[in-house]
Amino acid sequence: MLLPDRREYPRPQFSREEWQSLNGMWEFCFDDADDGVRRGLASGKKELPLCINVPFTYEYPASGIGDPTPHPVVWYRREIELSRLVSRRALLCFNGCDYETDVWVNGEHVTRHTGGFAPFFADVTDALKAGRNVFVVRCRDALDPALPRGKQSWTGSRFGCWYVANTGIWQSVWLEFFGEDCIARRSLIPDPRTYSISGELVTLRGIADEAEIAVSYDGKPVKRVRFSLDGKRTPYTVRLVEQDCVGESHYWSPEHPNLYHVDFTLYKRGSRVDRVHTRFGMRRIGADCTGRIRLNDHPCYQRLVLDQGYWKESGLTPPSVEAIREDIALAQQMGFNGARKHQKFEDPYFYYYAEEMGFLTWCEMPSAYHFCAEEMAAITAQWQEILAEACNFTSVVCYVPLNESWGVRKLLTDGRQQDFARALYRLTKAIDPSRPVSANDGWENGDDTDIVSIHDYEKLGDGFAEKYTPDRYDGLYPNGEHRLMQEGSYYNGQSVFFSEFGGIAMRKDAGGENWGYNDAAKDEAEFLARYESLMRGIAGCDFDGFCYTQLTDVQQEVNGLLDDEHRPKFDLDAIRARTRLPR
């Protein structure tokens, strides 16, 4: 099944006007002997024997190949014509490429990137020429559990709750053009308390000397500020209208997803060299003096659904931007006001539509599964890159650096692993202190966390109110196996989230390798009764929110509210009525 090309602009929350998509058909080959460099594939002079539809990976049918067999090294080649390179520089951009990536342009090595989930780019101006250009990409993705993989199997086949892997280019690739300098990185953090935005502008070449920030709302100018740059890295703060002059009608929330639009412009000696467009919602998410999470200083009960971001025909790669938007719309129709994007940093359009549609999102670091120095280095490096992007997304209201002690299996008692979890929490807060952090979501929570999180797959919700009281948290084993708090750590009044539960499969879908949590429901009536019991049990507890497992079926895991083609399995209104039971 060959899906249509992904031809939309790939990075909608930081867009330039001049760009060229490189999605579509590329030449392709496997390199199981890992001798492609020796054979001269990097030169671009040798055609490759297969074709692949980028950005879909070879393991899934949407690529045009559909071979789930592990191949640790793959190569891509594409020729394109460029005619407008007289006065413009060019960035070659990747939204996601798993895991180690080398890129050559016209035989010249232009960049190397390590990590499967964060975007990256390279200035390829000096390697390009007018007319025909040859792009070559080599990706190496070993089955190594010490490297961040998320839900991708490292055994060579799917098992448990781990799925067929995605190797190589799995998100969009494109060129974009600018003048003598450009914005390489930015951060933009709103603060309703001062009605301001602040952050840092980082330029690529450090030769621009001024920047302008122009803010508008509903098509009307709000503020325009021009300032000199301090070399490559310049902090900024832009104060908008005084809060008592505006009121909360312009704030962002699930009920009112109001957005400001921003143009960042760079100048060199008065001439414009780069302009990018973005947007933000004026909102604040954080704990109050009692530890409870508040949105814009008001209670905001989070009704989340666990979203793994897999598609039957394309794995981790969304088949279209419309498919992303439809998933959010279906979740909202079922009464959810957000999603925990599980073990994946998603396509930028997920966060784009989430902020536009008023949908809260949790950003989670994909796990590795073997604790060692290499795992710690890989997670730390990749997480910093993810945070550099996620901090700009209004919808993101929580960070999750670790999940269920994956990759830190001795977290309960091992001091080194506890230090690593503590370091990830503090690193996250140092990079972006504006959002809460669930340091190890599920169990074995430490002192260094803003959220104490609970995963419990009980069949029914009876007894939740008696089980989950603050005076019991320190000695509690939610699922009978894993302790809620690490040894030596104690509950200290933090916000509490019931961040995984449910997972109810239908009997007609379960069996063989297909599974859900607990016994499968025999029919829709039994499913709805169990779903309501769980929701009533949670409503009787003093939580700040919940996250139901899960949005869709994924391969052998058939406990979704939607099937593996993202079609509803149940009456949406019936789900909504139970999801939104009063607390």
N, C-alpha and C positions, 0 to 999 in steps of 0.2 A: 504494500500500500504506500504509494508515493504521495505525500501531502503537498499542498501548494507551498511555494516559497514564502518564507517570512520576510516580507519586503517593507514593513513599517519601520519608521525611525527607531533604532533599538534602545535608546536611552532617553525616555521621554521627560525625565525629571532633571536633565542637564543637556539641553539640545543646542546644536549649532545648525545654521541654515544650510551650509554647503556640506554635502556628504554623499557617499556612494555605497550602496549595499554590496557586500560580497557573499551574501547568502545565495543558495542555489547549488547547481551542480559543480562539483570539483572532481578531478581525478583522485584516485585513492588506491592504497595498497596496504596489505599487512606486511610486517617485517619481523617475523617470529625469530629469525636468527640475529636480529639487531645489528645488521651489517649495512644498513641503507646509506649511512654516511660514507663508509668505505666504497660503496658501489656508485657514489656520485649523485645520489638523489637530491642532495641539498643544492646542487648547482641549478636545478630547474630545467636542465637540458634533456632529461629523460622523462618521457611520458609514463604515467602509471596505468596499470591494466584495468582497474575498476572505476566505477563512478559512484559518488555518494551525494545525497541531498543535504547539504549543510543548512541548518545547524543540528540535524538529527544524527544520532550516533549509529554505528554499524550494527549494534546489537538489536535494534528495533526496526520493524518494517517500514516506518516512515522514511528511513534513510535510503530505501531502495535496495538494501542488502539483507537485513534481518537475520544475522548470524549471532546467536548468543554465546558462541564459543569464545573463551578468553584469548585475546591476542594482545600482548603487553605493549607492542610498539606498532604505531600506524603512521602513515604519511599521507599528506594532502598536497595537491598541486592545482593551480589555476592561473590561466592567462587572462589579463584584462587590458583594455585600451584606455589610456589616460591622455587627455589633450589639453588640460588647463593647469599646467604646472609652472607657468612662467613666473608668477609672483606669489604663489600660495604655498605654504608648507602643509604637510599631511601627517595625520595620526592614523596608524593602523590599530583598531580597537577590537577587543574580544570581551564579550560579557561573561564567558565561562568556557574553560577548556581543561579537561581532566587527564593527567595530573601535572606532568612535567612537559612544558611546551617550548620548542625552539622554532624560530621563524626566520626564513631567508627571503629576501626580495632581490630578484635578479642576481642570485648567487651570493649575495652579501648577508651575513648573519646580522639581524637587526634587534633581536630581543630573546631573552630566556625568562620564563616565568614558572614558578613552582606553586602548586595549589590548584584544586579543582573547582572552587566555588566563588572566587572573587574575580571581578573584572580587572583587566589590565590593558595597557596600550604602549605603543612605541612611536617615536618620531621617525618616520621612514623617508623623510624628504630627500636625503642625500643618496638614497638607494634607488629612487624612482627616476624615470625618464619619460619624456613625451612619447606616446605611441604604446607599443606592446611591453607589458611588464609581467613577470612571472613570480607568483607567490608560492612558497613551499612551507608547509607546516609539518613538524614531526612531534608526535605526542607519545609519551611513555607513561603507562598506568599499570604498575605492578600490583599483584594481589598481595599487598603488604598491610597487615592489620595495624601497623604502627603509624600509618598515614591516614589523615582524615578522609573517611569514606561515606559517612552518613549511613543510609540504608542500603548501600550497594554491597552485595556479597563479596567476600574475599576468599571464598572456597572454590570458585569456578562455577558454582551453580547456586540457585536460590535455595534458601532454607529458613525456617523459623519466620522471623519478620524482616528478613533481609532478601533483597530482590536482585534480578538480573542487572548487572552493572551498566554504566554508561562510560564509554572510553572516548577520549579526544574532544573535538569541538562539539559542545552541546548547547551553546547559546550563540547569539548572533555575532557576525563578524562584519566590520565595515571600515571604510575610510572616511575621515572628515578633514576639512581644510580650514586653515587660519592664516593670519599674517605672520609677522616676525616673532610673535610670542603668543602664548595662550595660557588659559587657566588649566593647570594640571590637576589640581585638587581643590576642593572647597569644603567648608563646613558651614552650616546654617542652623542655628539653634534659636527658636523663638522663646520669649519670656513674657507672658501676660502681666506679670507683676510690675514690670517696667515698660511694658508695651514696646519691646525692642527686639531686634534680631542681632545676633553676634556670631562670630566664627573666625575663620582664617582663610585667606586666599593664598594659594601657592601657585606661582607661575612656573612654566616649564623651563624657560631659558633665562629668566631674571633680567630681561632687558626692557620690559614695559616699565614705565615710570609713574603711571596714574591708573586708577580704577574708578569706575562709577557704578553705583548700585541704585537702580530705579525700581521702586515698589509701587504696585497698583492694586486696586481692589475693585472688582466689578467693573473693570474697564476704565476706572478713574484714577489719575495719579494720586499717590499718597505721599511719597517722599523720594527725593533724588539727592544723592550725596556723592560728591567727587573728592577723592583724596589721593595723596601721593603714596607710593609703594615703598616698603622697606626691603628692597632686594627681592628675593624669591618668595619670602614668607611674610605676610602682613596680617596681623589681627585687625578686626574691625568691630564696631558696634554702631548700629543705626537705630536711633530712637524714633518711633513713629508718633502717632497722636497720643496725647496724654490719656490715660485709661478712663478718667472720669468724664472725658469728652466723648467717648465712644461707647462704652458699656460692652456687655458680653455678647451682643448680637453678632459681632464679627469673630467670635471665638470658634475654634474647630471642635466638634464633638460628633459622635455617631448620629445624633439627631440633626445636627446642623454642620455639615462638612464644608464650612466656609474656607476659601483658599485665597491667599494673596499671591500675586504673580510678581516675579523679580527678573530683571535683566542685569547681568554682570557684564561690564564692558571694560576692556583694557585699552590703554592708549600708550603710544610712544611718541614723545615730542608733539603731542596734540593730535596725532593721527590714530584712528581706531585700528587695532590689530586683532582683536578677538571679541566676540560677543556670544554669550550663552544665556539660555532662558531656563528658569526653574520656577518653583512655587513652594509655598509652605502654608500650613495652618497655624494660626496663633493659638497654641494650647500648651498646658503644662501638665505633666504626669509625674506623680511622686507621692511619697508618704507624708501624712500629716504628723502632728506631735504624738499621736497615739500609735503610729506605725501603720495605719490604714492607708491603702492606695487611693488617691483622689485624682480626678481629672478636672483641671481648672478649679481646684479647691472644693469640688463637689463630689459626693459619692457617685461612683460609676461602677455598677456591678457588671463584671465581664462574663458574658455567656459565649465562650469560645468553642470552636470545633477543631479537632486535630486534623491538619491538612498535610499530607505527605507529598503532594505535588507530583504524582505519577499519572501517566496516561498509558493506556493499553498499547497503542501503536507507536508511542514515541518516548516512553520511559520518563526520565526527568525533564525532558524538553516539552514545554507547552506546545500543542499543535498550532495554536493561533492566539492572538491577543483576545479574540472574541471568546475563546474557551476559558481564558483566565477570568474575564469579566462575568461570564455565565456562572462559574463556580461561586464567585462572591455573591452574585444575585440569588442563587439557590440557597446558599447558607443563610442569607438574610431572610429569605422567605420561610425558612425553617426556624426562625426566631433567634439566630445567633447574631451577635454584634461584633464578632471578631474571629480570628483563627490563630492558632499556634502553628506556624509553618515549621514542620517537624523535620529536623536533621537535613536542612537544605536552606541555602540562600537563594531565593527565588528570582525568576525573571523580573527585571525592573518594572514591567507592566503590572505585575501583581501589586506592588506597593503603590504604583501610580493610580490604579483603579481603586485600591483600598482607601487612599486618602480622599479620592473624589467621591466615593460612595459612602464614606463614613464607617469604615470597617477597621477595627482595632487589630493589630498584628503583633505577634511575638517573634523575635528574631533569634534563631538558635544556631549554634555552631555544630556542623556535622562532626560526628564522633570518629575517633580512632579507637582501636581495640586491644592495644598492647602497650602497657605502661613502660616507658623507657625514655632515655634522653632524646631520642629522635622524635618520639611522639610529642613530648612537651614542646620541642622546638617547632615542629610542624604546626601544631594547634595554635601556639602563641602567634606565629607569623601570619597564618591564614586568618585568624580571628581579628587581628589588627586591621587587615585589609577589608574585611567584611564590615567592621565597625566604621571605618572611614566612609563607607557608602551609606550604611543603615542609619547613621546619625542624622542624615538629611531627609529621612522619610517621616513625614508627619504621623503616619499610621502606626509606626513602630512604638510600642508603649512598654516593652520589656525585653531584656536580653537574657539568653540562656546559654552560658558557655559550656556547661556539662549537662548530660541527661542520664539519670538512673545509674550513675557511677560507671557508665560505659568507658572503657579505657583507663579507669581508676578503680578496679574491682575491689581493692583493699581500702577504699576510702574510709570505711567505718573506723579503722584502727591504725592505719599506716600513716605515720607522721609526714613522710615525703609526699604522699598523695594528697593529704590534707593541705600541706603547704602549697602544692600546685593549684588546687581548687581555690585556696585563699588568694594566690597570686593572680589567677584569672579574674576573680571578682574585683580585686583592686586595680588591675590593669584596665578592665572594662570601665570602672568608675573614673579612672584617670583620663581615659580617652573621651568619655561622654558621661558626665555626672548628672545629666538631665533626665535619665530614665532609671527605673528600678531594675534590679538584677535578681533572677532566680539562679543561684550559683550552681546547684546540682539538682535539676528538676526531678522530683519524684520521691526521693528518700535520702537518708544520710545527709541531711542538711547540716551545714556548719554555722558557726556564729556569724561569719561574714556572708550574709545574704540579706536582701531586702524582703524576700518572699520565702516563707516556709511552704514547700509544695508537697502535695500528697498524690500518689498514684495508688488506686485501690480498685480492683476489678471484681468486687462483690457482685453477685447475681442480682440482688435486690438492695434497696436503700434502707430497709428496716434496720434500726439500730444505729444509724449514722449519728444522730443527735446525741446519743449517749456515748458513743465511741470517740467522737471528735470534739473534745472540750479542752481548753488550754491547760488545765491542770493535769491532763494525761499525756500531753505531747512528748515530754522528756523520756518516757519509758515505752512509747507506743511503737508497735510493729503493725503498720496499716494493712499489709497483705499477709501477715503471719511470718514473713521471711526477712524483710529488710526493715531495719530500725529507722524511725522517722528522723532522729537526730544522730549525728556522729557521736562517738564516745568523746567525752570532754566538752561537748557543746550542749547548750541548753536553749530552749525557747525563751525569747526575750521580748515578746510582744509584737513581733513582725506581722505583716499581712500574711494571711494563710489562703492558699489557693488549692482547690481540688482539681489538679491539672491533668489527670488522666483517669478515666473510668469508662464503663460501658462495654464497648467492643462486641456488641451482640450480633452474631451471625444468624442467618436463616438456615433452617435444616435442609432446604432444597439446594442451597449453595455449598454447604459444608460437607466434608467427607474426603477421604484420601488425604492429599496434601493441603486441601483447603480447610481453613480453620477460623474460629473466632474465639473470644474469651468465654469461659464457662459453657454451659449447654446451649446449643443452638435453639432458637425459637421455632416452634412448629408452624406458625402462621403469623400474619400481621397483627392479629388481635393479641396474641401472646407477646409479640415484640413490643407493642404499644403499652401493654400493661407493665412490662418490666422497665421500659424506658420511663414511664410515669413514676414507678416506684423509686427509681434512682433519683429522678429529679425532685421528688417530694422529700427524699432523705436529705439531699443536699440543701434544699430550701430551708430545712430545719436547723442548719448549721451556720455558725457565724463566720462564713467565708467571704472573701472579696470577689470570688468568681469561681468558675469551673471551666473545664475543657473536656468535651465529649470525644471519645474515640469511636469512629472517625468519619471524615467526610465521604470518602470513596473506598470501594474495594480496591486493593492493590495486589495483583497477581494472586498468590495463594492466601492472602489475608482478606477474607470476605466479610468483614464486619462493618462495611460502610453504610451510610445513609443513602449514598448513590452507588450504582454499580461501577464496574471498571471502565465503562464508557461514559461515566459521569451523568447517568440518567437516574432520576429518583426511583427508589425502591418502595417508598411508602407515600401515603397522602401527606403532602407538605403542610397543609393546615393542621392535620392531626399532630404532626411533629411540633409545629410551632406552638400549639396550645399547651403542650407539655414542657417544651423548652422554656417558656416564659411563665411558668407557674410562679405566683407571688411568693416571695421569701418570707 
